Amino acid sequence: MAPTSLARLSIVAAPLYREELGAHLRDLRHRRGERLADTASRAGVSTQYLSEIERGRKDPSSEIVEAVSVALGTTVGDVAIAVGHRLRDLARAPGTSLRARAFALAA
C-alpha cells in the first residue's frame, strides 16, 4: 500500500461536546431574550468569541464557560449537567440529530 493512500475510513457518529455546549448556551441566551453583545459584555468576552462558542467552533476554557454561565444567570455545574443530558439524549436516539464525521487514518 502506498504511504499516501488511506488505510481505512472510520465513521464516528457522535456530537461534539463543544457543539452541544454552544447550542445550550445559545438556548439560554435566547430564553432570556438577550442580544449576543449584551451577554458577551457581561461575561467579559468579545461578541465574536461568544458567537463562535455558540456555533460550536471554539472549545472554551472552564473559566470562560463559568463567566458565560454567570452572565446567563446560571452556574457552570448546571450548564455541564444540561449539556450531559443533551449528549445522553442524542446518544439514545440513533440516527436523530447525530452528525456523522469521517476521519481518514493514514497507513
Secondary structure, 3 states (H helix, E strand, C coil): CCCCCEEEEEEEECCCHHHHHHHHHHHHHHHCCCCHHHHHHHHCCCHHHHHHHHCCCCCCCHHHHHHHHHHCCCCHHHHHHHHHHHHHHHHHCCCCCCCEEEEEEEC
